[in-house]
Amino acid sequence: MQFLRISPSRDGFTFAEILVTITIMAAVFPALLKVFNDVSRNQRLTDNRMTALYLMKFKMAEIEMNGFPETGESGGEFGEGSIFQWQSAVQDVQSEEFDGLRRIQLTIMWDHFGQPRSISTYSFIANRSLQQTQN
């Protein structure tokens, strides 16, 4: 009777090689997770900024469509449960060239991971019911 003899294979990894690999992975993996987390945060901030820009454009168009605005400040939210708020300030502009000119400053605000963020713009609107004199 002949016995089948199995010789130990030398093709596998040693315990030391596996341990070194796990150690390297343990050192690199947290850094990779931080990079992915930072990329995710930056993507969300970019998305919020783009949304804020669209909301700003919408709100400015709404203010301009309502005609010549009254001076003062106002503000509000963009719907119930929205993270975005708006604030506008309308001021008279003293100009020798134009009568009935007002400056509208519009600010869109939101909260990004506990930190307040905002973008602002301004525009001018003229009272179209006044006749401008030509010099």
Secondary structure, DSSP 8 states (H G I E B T S, - for coil): ---------S-S--HHHHHHHHHHHHHHHHHHHHHHHHHHHHHHHHHHHHHHHHHHHHHHHHHHHT-S--SEEEEEESSTT-S-EEEEEEEEE--SS-SSEEEEEEEEEEEETTEEEEEEEEEEEE-TTS-----
